[in-house]
Amino acid sequence: LITAPPKEPMTLPHVDARKEPTLSVDDAQRLKVDQIKKELKKRGLKVTAKKKEDLLSRLVDAIKNNVAVSTAAEMAKRDSLLNGLPPTAYWKSLTKSATPLPKPNNPDGNLRAPTELNVGEPNPKYGFVETFEREPF
């Protein structure tokens, strides 16, 4: 029985901070999970997933789409400015639905939201037309 020698995990070479490191798809497929996460972080992408394949797919897409790679100094500055938000985050106005949400069935009619005045009917609450996926808190 003849077998091929096992592939060694790839080690990333030291890169001059003035030059943008290049990583091929083939090189990316030999990286360990920690190295994949490091490469994703350099590109400002999400570094959490349940499977290595998901992380690798995200990295391969970034490589194919030429997503810019940040230096360590740029990453530190970016992270401090975003307060934990991913660099790809952005604001988008949502469209209010036309009909209000049903009022909650509250057994104590005296309870009110802290933002509501204690006079008259509470303001109606509206949902939004758009739906979106987000990670649970």
DSSP file with accessible surface (Angstrom, degrees, kcal/mol):
  #  RESIDUE AA STRUCTURE BP1 BP2  ACC     N-H-->O    O-->H-N    N-H-->O    O-->H-N    TCO  KAPPA ALPHA  PHI   PSI    X-CA   Y-CA   Z-CA
    1    1 A L              0   0  209      0, 0.0     2,-0.5     0, 0.0     0, 0.0   0.000 360.0 360.0 360.0 127.3    0.0    0.0    0.0
    2    2 A I        -     0   0  165      0, 0.0     2,-0.3     0, 0.0     0, 0.0  -0.920 360.0-177.4-110.2 129.0    1.5    3.4   -1.0
    3    3 A T        -     0   0  112     -2,-0.5     0, 0.0     3,-0.0     0, 0.0  -0.930  27.8-113.5-123.8 152.8    0.2    6.5    0.7
    4    4 A A        -     0   0   84     -2,-0.3     3,-0.1     1,-0.1     0, 0.0  -0.530  42.5 -98.9 -79.0 147.7    1.1   10.1    0.1
    5    5 A P        -     0   0  112      0, 0.0    -1,-0.1     0, 0.0     3,-0.1  -0.375  49.7 -95.1 -63.4 146.7    2.9   11.9    2.9
    6    6 A P        -     0   0  112      0, 0.0     2,-0.3     0, 0.0    -3,-0.0  -0.359  40.4-110.2 -64.4 144.3    0.6   14.0    5.1
    7    7 A K        -     0   0  170     -3,-0.1     3,-0.0     1,-0.1    -3,-0.0  -0.588  29.7-129.7 -74.7 132.5    0.3   17.6    4.1
    8    8 A E        -     0   0  152     -2,-0.3     3,-0.1     1,-0.1    -1,-0.1  -0.606  29.6-102.7 -78.1 142.1    1.9   19.9    6.7
    9    9 A P        -     0   0   56      0, 0.0     2,-0.2     0, 0.0    22,-0.2  -0.410  44.5-107.1 -62.6 143.1   -0.2   22.8    7.9
   10   10 A M        -     0   0   31     20,-1.3     2,-0.5    17,-0.2    22,-0.3  -0.477  26.2-148.5 -74.8 138.2    0.8   26.0    6.2
   11   11 A T        -     0   0  119     -2,-0.2    20,-0.0    20,-0.1    -1,-0.0  -0.922  20.0-123.3-105.0 133.3    2.7   28.6    8.3
   12   12 A L        -     0   0   44     -2,-0.5     3,-0.1     1,-0.1     2,-0.0  -0.594  27.0-127.3 -77.0 130.3    2.2   32.2    7.3
   13   13 A P        -     0   0   94      0, 0.0     2,-0.2     0, 0.0    -1,-0.1  -0.342  31.8 -91.6 -72.3 157.7    5.4   34.0    6.5
   14   14 A H        -     0   0  185     -2,-0.0     2,-0.4     1,-0.0     0, 0.0  -0.532  47.3-154.5 -66.1 135.6    6.3   37.3    8.1
   15   15 A V        -     0   0   53     -2,-0.2     2,-0.2    -3,-0.1    -1,-0.0  -0.943  18.4-114.7-119.8 135.1    5.0   40.1    6.0
   16   16 A D    >   -     0   0   54     -2,-0.4     3,-2.0     1,-0.1     0, 0.0  -0.483  25.3-132.2 -63.4 130.8    6.3   43.6    5.8
   17   17 A A  T 3  S+     0   0   71      1,-0.3    -1,-0.1    -2,-0.2    54,-0.1   0.708 104.3  61.2 -62.6 -19.3    3.6   45.9    7.2
   18   18 A R  T 3  S+     0   0  210      2,-0.1     2,-0.4    53,-0.0    -1,-0.3   0.638  99.7  64.9 -81.8 -13.7    4.0   48.2    4.2
   19   19 A K  S <  S-     0   0  145     -3,-2.0    -4,-0.0     0, 0.0     0, 0.0  -0.879  86.2-120.7-111.8 143.0    3.0   45.5    1.8
   20   20 A E        -     0   0  122     -2,-0.4    -4,-0.1     1,-0.0     2,-0.1  -0.676  33.3-124.2 -79.8 123.8   -0.3   43.8    1.5
   21   21 A P        -     0   0   31      0, 0.0     2,-0.4     0, 0.0    48,-0.1  -0.407  20.6-142.8 -67.8 146.5    0.1   40.0    2.1
   22   22 A T        -     0   0  132     -2,-0.1     2,-0.4     2,-0.0    41,-0.0  -0.909  17.2-176.3-111.5 139.7   -1.3   37.8   -0.6
   23   23 A L        -     0   0   17     -2,-0.4     2,-0.1    40,-0.1     3,-0.0  -0.994  13.6-146.8-136.0 124.4   -2.9   34.5    0.2
   24   24 A S     >  -     0   0   50     -2,-0.4     4,-2.4     1,-0.1     5,-0.2  -0.469  27.3-112.7 -86.9 165.2   -4.1   32.1   -2.5
   25   25 A V  H  > S+     0   0   39      1,-0.2     4,-1.8     2,-0.2    -1,-0.1   0.913 119.7  52.6 -61.7 -40.9   -7.2   29.9   -2.3
   26   26 A D  H  > S+     0   0  105      1,-0.2     4,-0.5     2,-0.2    -1,-0.2   0.912 110.0  47.9 -62.4 -42.6   -4.9   26.8   -2.2
   27   27 A D  H >4 S+     0   0   46      1,-0.2     3,-1.2     2,-0.2     4,-0.3   0.908 108.8  54.8 -63.2 -41.1   -2.9   28.3    0.6
   28   28 A A  H >< S+     0   0    0     -4,-2.4     3,-1.5     1,-0.3    -1,-0.2   0.867 100.2  59.8 -61.8 -35.3   -6.1   29.2    2.5
   29   29 A Q  H 3< S+     0   0  106     -4,-1.8    -1,-0.3     1,-0.3    -2,-0.2   0.691 103.2  52.5 -70.8 -14.1   -7.3   25.6    2.3
   30   30 A R  T << S+     0   0   95     -3,-1.2   -20,-1.3    -4,-0.5    -1,-0.3   0.418  87.6 109.4 -98.3  -0.1   -4.2   24.4    4.2
   31   31 A L    <   -     0   0    1     -3,-1.5     2,-0.1    -4,-0.3   -20,-0.1  -0.426  68.3-121.6 -76.8 152.1   -4.6   26.8    7.1
   32   32 A K     >  -     0   0  123    -22,-0.3     4,-2.5    -2,-0.1     3,-0.3  -0.444  35.1 -99.5 -81.5 166.5   -5.7   25.8   10.6
   33   33 A V  H  > S+     0   0   53      1,-0.2     4,-2.7     2,-0.2     5,-0.2   0.902 123.4  51.5 -56.6 -46.0   -8.8   27.2   12.2
   34   34 A D  H  > S+     0   0  128      1,-0.2     4,-1.9     2,-0.2    -1,-0.2   0.891 111.5  47.8 -60.5 -38.2   -6.9   29.8   14.2
   35   35 A Q  H  > S+     0   0   39     -3,-0.3     4,-2.3     2,-0.2    -1,-0.2   0.881 110.2  51.9 -70.2 -37.7   -5.0   31.0   11.1
   36   36 A I  H  X S+     0   0    0     -4,-2.5     4,-2.6     2,-0.2    -2,-0.2   0.937 109.9  49.5 -62.6 -45.1   -8.3   31.2    9.1
   37   37 A K  H  X S+     0   0   80     -4,-2.7     4,-2.6     1,-0.2    -2,-0.2   0.901 109.4  52.0 -61.6 -39.4   -9.8   33.3   11.9
   38   38 A K  H  X S+     0   0  122     -4,-1.9     4,-2.0    -5,-0.2    -1,-0.2   0.920 110.9  47.3 -62.8 -43.2   -6.8   35.6   11.9
   39   39 A E  H  X S+     0   0    5     -4,-2.3     4,-1.0     2,-0.2    -2,-0.2   0.885 111.8  50.4 -66.2 -38.9   -7.0   36.1    8.1
   40   40 A L  H ><>S+     0   0    0     -4,-2.6     5,-2.6     1,-0.2     3,-0.6   0.921 109.1  51.4 -63.8 -43.4  -10.8   36.8    8.3
   41   41 A K  H ><5S+     0   0   96     -4,-2.6     3,-1.7     1,-0.2    -2,-0.2   0.898 104.2  57.3 -61.6 -39.3  -10.2   39.4   11.1
   42   42 A K  H 3<5S+     0   0   33     -4,-2.0    28,-2.2     1,-0.3    -1,-0.2   0.810 109.7  46.2 -59.4 -29.3   -7.6   41.1    8.9
   43   43 A R  T <<5S-     0   0   20     -4,-1.0    -1,-0.3    -3,-0.6    -2,-0.2   0.346 117.9-113.9 -95.7   3.6  -10.3   41.5    6.3
   44   44 A G  T < 5 +     0   0    4     -3,-1.7    44,-0.5     1,-0.2     2,-0.2   0.789  69.5 139.4  73.2  27.5  -12.8   42.7    8.8
   45   45 A L      < -     0   0   40     -5,-2.6    -1,-0.2    -8,-0.1    -2,-0.1  -0.664  62.7 -82.3-106.3 161.8  -15.1   39.7    8.4
   46   46 A K        -     0   0   97     -2,-0.2    -1,-0.1     1,-0.1    12,-0.0  -0.335  34.5-165.5 -60.8 134.9  -17.0   37.6   11.0
   47   47 A V        +     0   0   48     -7,-0.1     2,-0.4    -6,-0.0    -1,-0.1   0.207  56.0  93.1-112.0  14.9  -14.7   35.0   12.7
   48   48 A T        +     0   0   70      6,-0.1     2,-0.3   -11,-0.0     3,-0.1  -0.901  40.5 136.1-112.7 139.7  -17.4   32.8   14.3
   49   49 A A        -     0   0   40     -2,-0.4     3,-0.0     1,-0.1    -2,-0.0  -0.949  53.2-123.4-167.8 159.9  -18.9   29.7   12.8
   50   50 A K  S    S+     0   0  204     -2,-0.3     2,-0.3     1,-0.1    -1,-0.1   0.752  94.6  41.1 -81.9 -25.8  -19.7   26.2   13.9
   51   51 A K  S >> S-     0   0  130      1,-0.1     4,-1.5    -3,-0.1     3,-0.6  -0.942  73.0-131.1-128.1 148.6  -17.6   24.5   11.2
   52   52 A K  H 3> S+     0   0   82     -2,-0.3     4,-3.0     1,-0.2     5,-0.2   0.873 109.0  62.4 -59.8 -36.6  -14.1   25.1    9.8
   53   53 A E  H 3> S+     0   0  125      1,-0.2     4,-2.6     2,-0.2    -1,-0.2   0.862 100.9  51.8 -60.6 -36.0  -15.7   24.7    6.3
   54   54 A D  H <> S+     0   0   79     -3,-0.6     4,-2.0     2,-0.2    -1,-0.2   0.917 112.1  45.4 -66.8 -43.0  -17.9   27.8    7.0
   55   55 A L  H  X S+     0   0    4     -4,-1.5     4,-2.4     2,-0.2    -2,-0.2   0.932 114.1  49.1 -63.4 -45.0  -14.9   29.9    8.0
   56   56 A L  H  X S+     0   0   31     -4,-3.0     4,-3.0     1,-0.2     5,-0.2   0.912 109.1  52.1 -63.1 -41.2  -12.9   28.6    5.0
   57   57 A S  H  X S+     0   0   61     -4,-2.6     4,-2.5    -5,-0.2    -1,-0.2   0.922 109.7  49.7 -60.8 -42.6  -15.7   29.4    2.6
   58   58 A R  H  X S+     0   0   61     -4,-2.0     4,-1.9     2,-0.2    -1,-0.2   0.916 113.1  46.6 -62.8 -41.9  -15.9   32.9    4.0
   59   59 A L  H  X S+     0   0    0     -4,-2.4     4,-2.5     2,-0.2    -2,-0.2   0.927 111.0  51.0 -68.0 -42.7  -12.2   33.4    3.6
   60   60 A V  H  X S+     0   0   15     -4,-3.0     4,-2.9     1,-0.2     5,-0.2   0.927 109.7  50.7 -61.9 -42.5  -12.1   31.9    0.1
   61   61 A D  H  X S+     0   0   82     -4,-2.5     4,-2.0    -5,-0.2    -1,-0.2   0.913 110.4  50.1 -59.9 -42.5  -14.9   34.3   -1.0
   62   62 A A  H  <>S+     0   0    4     -4,-1.9     5,-2.6     2,-0.2    -2,-0.2   0.903 111.3  48.4 -63.5 -40.5  -12.9   37.2    0.5
   63   63 A I  H ><5S+     0   0   24     -4,-2.5     3,-1.4     1,-0.2    -2,-0.2   0.940 112.5  47.7 -64.9 -45.9   -9.8   36.2   -1.4
   64   64 A K  H 3<5S+     0   0  138     -4,-2.9    -1,-0.2     1,-0.3    -2,-0.2   0.833 114.1  47.5 -64.6 -31.6  -11.8   35.8   -4.7
   65   65 A N  T 3<5S-     0   0  119     -4,-2.0    -1,-0.3    -5,-0.2    -2,-0.2   0.299 110.4-122.6 -93.2   9.6  -13.4   39.2   -4.2
   66   66 A N  T < 5 -     0   0  144     -3,-1.4     2,-0.2     1,-0.2    -3,-0.2   0.880  36.6-170.2  52.4  44.8  -10.1   40.9   -3.3
   67   67 A V      < -     0   0   49     -5,-2.6    -1,-0.2    -6,-0.1   -23,-0.1  -0.497  31.0-103.5 -65.8 132.2  -11.3   42.1    0.1
   68   68 A A        -     0   0   67     -2,-0.2     2,-0.4   -25,-0.1    -1,-0.1  -0.250  28.9-136.4 -62.5 144.1   -8.6   44.5    1.4
   69   69 A V        -     0   0   15    -48,-0.1     2,-0.3    -3,-0.1   -26,-0.2  -0.872  16.5-145.0-103.4 132.6   -6.3   43.2    4.1
   70   70 A S        -     0   0   26    -28,-2.2     2,-0.1    -2,-0.4   -26,-0.1  -0.687  11.8-122.9 -96.6 150.8   -5.5   45.5    7.1
   71   71 A T     >  -     0   0   43     -2,-0.3     4,-2.6     1,-0.1     5,-0.2  -0.366  36.0-100.7 -78.7 169.3   -2.2   45.8    9.0
   72   72 A A  H  > S+     0   0   77      1,-0.2     4,-2.3     2,-0.2     5,-0.2   0.899 124.7  50.1 -59.7 -40.9   -2.2   45.2   12.7
   73   73 A A  H  > S+     0   0   77      2,-0.2     4,-2.2     1,-0.2    -1,-0.2   0.913 111.0  48.5 -65.4 -41.6   -2.1   48.9   13.4
   74   74 A E  H  > S+     0   0  105      1,-0.2     4,-2.7     2,-0.2    -2,-0.2   0.899 111.3  50.8 -65.5 -39.0   -5.1   49.5   11.1
   75   75 A M  H  X S+     0   0   31     -4,-2.6     4,-2.9     2,-0.2     5,-0.2   0.917 109.7  49.8 -65.3 -42.2   -7.0   46.7   12.7
   76   76 A A  H  X S+     0   0   63     -4,-2.3     4,-2.0    -5,-0.2    -2,-0.2   0.930 113.3  45.9 -62.9 -43.3   -6.4   48.0   16.2
   77   77 A K  H  X S+     0   0  142     -4,-2.2     4,-1.7     2,-0.2    -2,-0.2   0.943 114.4  48.2 -64.6 -45.5   -7.6   51.5   15.2
   78   78 A R  H  X S+     0   0   41     -4,-2.7     4,-1.7     1,-0.2    -2,-0.2   0.936 111.4  49.8 -60.6 -46.2  -10.7   50.1   13.4
   79   79 A D  H  X>S+     0   0   59     -4,-2.9     5,-0.8     1,-0.2     4,-0.7   0.878 109.4  51.4 -63.6 -37.5  -11.6   47.9   16.4
   80   80 A S  H  <5S+     0   0   80     -4,-2.0     3,-0.3    -5,-0.2    -1,-0.2   0.852 112.0  47.1 -69.8 -30.8  -11.4   50.8   18.8
   81   81 A L  H  <5S+     0   0  124     -4,-1.7    -1,-0.2     1,-0.2    -2,-0.2   0.790 110.7  50.7 -79.4 -27.3  -13.6   53.0   16.7
   82   82 A L  H ><5S-     0   0   52     -4,-1.7     3,-2.2    -5,-0.2    -1,-0.2   0.516  92.2-139.1 -93.2  -5.0  -16.3   50.4   16.1
   83   83 A N  T 3<5S-     0   0  149     -4,-0.7    -3,-0.1    -3,-0.3    -4,-0.1   0.888  77.4 -42.5  48.9  43.4  -16.9   49.3   19.7
   84   84 A G  T 3 <S+     0   0   76     -5,-0.8    -1,-0.3     1,-0.3    -4,-0.1   0.346 105.5 130.7  90.2  -9.4  -17.2   45.7   18.7
   85   85 A L    <   -     0   0  100     -3,-2.2    -1,-0.3    -6,-0.2    -3,-0.1  -0.522  67.0-104.6 -73.5 145.7  -19.3   46.1   15.6
   86   86 A P    >   -     0   0   62      0, 0.0     3,-2.3     0, 0.0   -41,-0.1  -0.420  26.2-119.0 -67.8 148.0  -18.0   44.3   12.5
   87   87 A P  T 3  S+     0   0   52      0, 0.0   -42,-0.1     0, 0.0    -2,-0.1   0.712 113.4  60.2 -61.0 -18.6  -16.4   46.7   10.0
   88   88 A T  T 3  S+     0   0   89    -44,-0.5     2,-0.1     2,-0.0   -43,-0.1   0.443  80.6 117.3 -89.0   2.8  -18.9   45.6    7.4
   89   89 A A    <   +     0   0   50     -3,-2.3     2,-0.3     1,-0.0    -4,-0.0  -0.352  37.7 169.2 -69.9 148.8  -21.8   47.0    9.6
   90   90 A Y        -     0   0  184     -2,-0.1     2,-0.3     2,-0.0    -2,-0.0  -0.983  33.8-106.2-154.1 159.7  -23.9   49.8    8.3
   91   91 A W        -     0   0  248     -2,-0.3     2,-0.4     2,-0.0     0, 0.0  -0.718  32.2-179.0 -90.0 143.2  -27.2   51.6    9.1
   92   92 A K        -     0   0  135     -2,-0.3     2,-0.2     0, 0.0    -2,-0.0  -0.988  27.1-123.3-142.4 128.9  -30.3   51.1    7.0
   93   93 A S        -     0   0  113     -2,-0.4     2,-0.3     1,-0.0    -2,-0.0  -0.530  28.0-142.0 -71.4 136.8  -33.7   52.7    7.6
   94   94 A L        -     0   0   66     -2,-0.2     2,-0.5    36,-0.0    -1,-0.0  -0.682  12.7-118.0 -99.2 154.5  -36.5   50.3    8.1
   95   95 A T        -     0   0   78     -2,-0.3    34,-2.8     1,-0.0    35,-0.4  -0.807  26.7-128.8 -95.2 124.2  -40.0   50.7    6.7
   96   96 A K  E     -A  128   0A 127     -2,-0.5    32,-0.3    32,-0.2     2,-0.0  -0.463  26.4-114.7 -71.3 136.9  -42.7   50.9    9.3
   97   97 A S  E     -     0   0A  26     30,-2.3    -1,-0.1    -2,-0.2     4,-0.1  -0.359  20.0-123.2 -69.4 156.3  -45.6   48.5    8.8
   98   98 A A  E    S+     0   0A  98      2,-0.1    -1,-0.1    28,-0.1    -2,-0.1   0.814  91.8  56.1 -73.8 -31.3  -49.0   50.0    8.0
   99   99 A T  E    S-     0   0A 103      1,-0.0    28,-0.5     0, 0.0    -2,-0.1  -0.838  86.8-117.3-107.5 141.6  -50.9   48.4   10.9
  100  100 A P  E     -A  126   0A  62      0, 0.0    26,-0.3     0, 0.0     3,-0.1  -0.294  34.6-100.4 -70.9 157.8  -50.0   48.7   14.6
  101  101 A L        -     0   0   93     24,-3.6    24,-0.4     1,-0.1     2,-0.0  -0.426  48.9 -91.7 -70.4 151.3  -49.0   45.6   16.6
  102  102 A P        -     0   0  120      0, 0.0    -1,-0.1     0, 0.0     3,-0.1  -0.355  46.7-103.5 -63.9 146.6  -51.8   44.2   18.8
  103  103 A K        -     0   0  147      1,-0.1     2,-0.0    -3,-0.1     0, 0.0  -0.453  41.3-105.7 -68.6 142.6  -51.7   45.6   22.4
  104  104 A P        -     0   0  116      0, 0.0     2,-1.2     0, 0.0    -1,-0.1  -0.367  27.7-115.4 -68.6 148.8  -50.3   43.1   24.9
  105  105 A N        -     0   0  162     -3,-0.1     3,-0.1    -2,-0.0    -2,-0.0  -0.738  41.8-178.0 -86.1  99.9  -52.8   41.4   27.2
  106  106 A N        -     0   0   69     -2,-1.2     5,-0.0     1,-0.1    -3,-0.0  -0.882  24.1-155.0-106.1 119.8  -51.7   42.9   30.6
  107  107 A P  S    S+     0   0  130      0, 0.0     2,-0.8     0, 0.0    -1,-0.1   0.821  89.3  57.1 -64.6 -27.5  -53.5   41.6   33.7
  108  108 A D    >   -     0   0   71      1,-0.1     3,-1.7    -3,-0.1     0, 0.0  -0.865  69.8-166.8-106.3 104.7  -52.7   44.9   35.5
  109  109 A G  T 3  S+     0   0   64     -2,-0.8    -1,-0.1     1,-0.3    -3,-0.0   0.624  81.7  68.4 -66.8 -10.9  -54.0   47.8   33.5
  110  110 A N  T 3  S+     0   0  144     -3,-0.0     2,-0.3     2,-0.0    -1,-0.3   0.632  76.4  99.3 -83.6 -14.7  -52.0   50.2   35.6
  111  111 A L    <   +     0   0  105     -3,-1.7     2,-0.3    -5,-0.0    -5,-0.1  -0.572  51.2 173.7 -76.3 134.9  -48.7   49.0   34.2
  112  112 A R        -     0   0   78     -2,-0.3     6,-0.1     4,-0.1    -2,-0.0  -0.962  38.6 -94.0-137.0 156.7  -47.2   51.2   31.4
  113  113 A A    >   -     0   0   45     -2,-0.3     3,-2.0     1,-0.1     0, 0.0  -0.381  38.9-118.3 -64.8 146.4  -44.0   51.3   29.5
  114  114 A P  T 3  S+     0   0  135      0, 0.0    -1,-0.1     0, 0.0     0, 0.0   0.735 114.3  56.6 -63.6 -17.2  -41.5   53.7   31.0
  115  115 A T  T 3  S+     0   0  124      2,-0.1     2,-0.3     0, 0.0    -2,-0.1   0.475  92.7  88.4 -91.1  -2.4  -41.6   55.8   27.9
  116  116 A E  S <  S-     0   0   22     -3,-2.0     2,-0.1     6,-0.0    -4,-0.1  -0.771  78.6-121.2 -98.3 142.5  -45.3   56.3   28.0
  117  117 A L        -     0   0  133     -2,-0.3    -4,-0.1     2,-0.2    -2,-0.1  -0.391  23.6-119.3 -72.2 158.2  -47.1   59.1   29.8
  118  118 A N  S    S+     0   0  141     -2,-0.1     2,-0.4    -6,-0.1    -1,-0.1   0.171  88.0  86.8 -85.2  18.7  -49.5   58.2   32.6
  119  119 A V  S    S-     0   0  115      2,-0.1    -2,-0.2     0, 0.0     0, 0.0  -0.962  87.8 -20.3-122.2 137.8  -52.4   59.9   30.7
  120  120 A G  S    S-     0   0   59     -2,-0.4     0, 0.0     2,-0.0     0, 0.0  -0.035 102.5 -22.7  68.6-170.6  -54.7   58.5   28.0
  121  121 A E  S    S-     0   0  139      1,-0.1    -4,-0.1    -3,-0.0    -2,-0.1  -0.489  72.7-107.4 -74.1 143.0  -54.1   55.5   25.8
  122  122 A P        -     0   0   51      0, 0.0    -1,-0.1     0, 0.0     3,-0.1  -0.324  44.1 -92.0 -66.2 154.1  -50.5   54.4   25.1
  123  123 A N        -     0   0  108      1,-0.1     2,-0.0    -2,-0.0    -7,-0.0  -0.381  47.5-104.0 -63.1 143.2  -49.1   55.1   21.7
  124  124 A P        -     0   0   73      0, 0.0     2,-0.4     0, 0.0    -1,-0.1  -0.372  32.0-134.9 -68.2 149.0  -49.5   52.3   19.2
  125  125 A K        -     0   0   97    -24,-0.4   -24,-3.6    -3,-0.1     2,-0.4  -0.880  18.3-157.5-106.6 139.4  -46.5   50.2   18.5
  126  126 A Y  E     -A  100   0A  78     -2,-0.4     2,-0.1   -26,-0.3   -28,-0.1  -0.892   4.8-147.2-118.5 148.0  -45.5   49.3   15.0
  127  127 A G  E     -     0   0A  17    -28,-0.5   -30,-2.3    -2,-0.4     2,-0.3  -0.191  27.9-104.5 -91.3-168.1  -43.4   46.5   13.5
  128  128 A F  E     -A   96   0A 120    -32,-0.3   -32,-0.2     2,-0.2    -1,-0.0  -0.918   6.5-136.8-125.2 150.0  -41.3   46.7   10.4
  129  129 A V  S    S+     0   0   94    -34,-2.8    -1,-0.1    -2,-0.3   -33,-0.1   0.911  84.9  75.8 -69.0 -42.0  -41.8   45.4    6.9
  130  130 A E        -     0   0   52    -35,-0.4     2,-0.3     1,-0.0    -2,-0.2  -0.328  64.6-158.9 -73.6 149.5  -38.2   44.1    6.6
  131  131 A T        -     0   0  135     -2,-0.0     2,-0.3     2,-0.0    -2,-0.0  -0.930  13.2-179.9-120.8 153.3  -36.9   41.0    8.2
  132  132 A F        -     0   0  137     -2,-0.3     2,-0.4     2,-0.0     0, 0.0  -0.985  25.8-117.9-150.8 157.9  -33.3   40.3    8.9
  133  133 A E        +     0   0  195     -2,-0.3     2,-0.3     0, 0.0    -2,-0.0  -0.802  36.2 164.6 -98.3 139.2  -31.1   37.7   10.4
  134  134 A R        -     0   0  150     -2,-0.4     3,-0.1     3,-0.0    -2,-0.0  -0.981  41.2 -99.2-146.9 157.8  -29.0   38.4   13.5
  135  135 A E        -     0   0  111     -2,-0.3     2,-0.0     1,-0.1     0, 0.0  -0.527  49.0-104.4 -73.9 143.3  -27.1   36.4   16.0
  136  136 A P              0   0  113      0, 0.0    -1,-0.1     0, 0.0     0, 0.0  -0.325 360.0 360.0 -65.8 153.8  -29.0   36.0   19.3
  137  137 A F              0   0  223     -3,-0.1    -3,-0.0    -2,-0.0     0, 0.0  -0.335 360.0 360.0 -68.9 360.0  -27.8   38.2   22.2
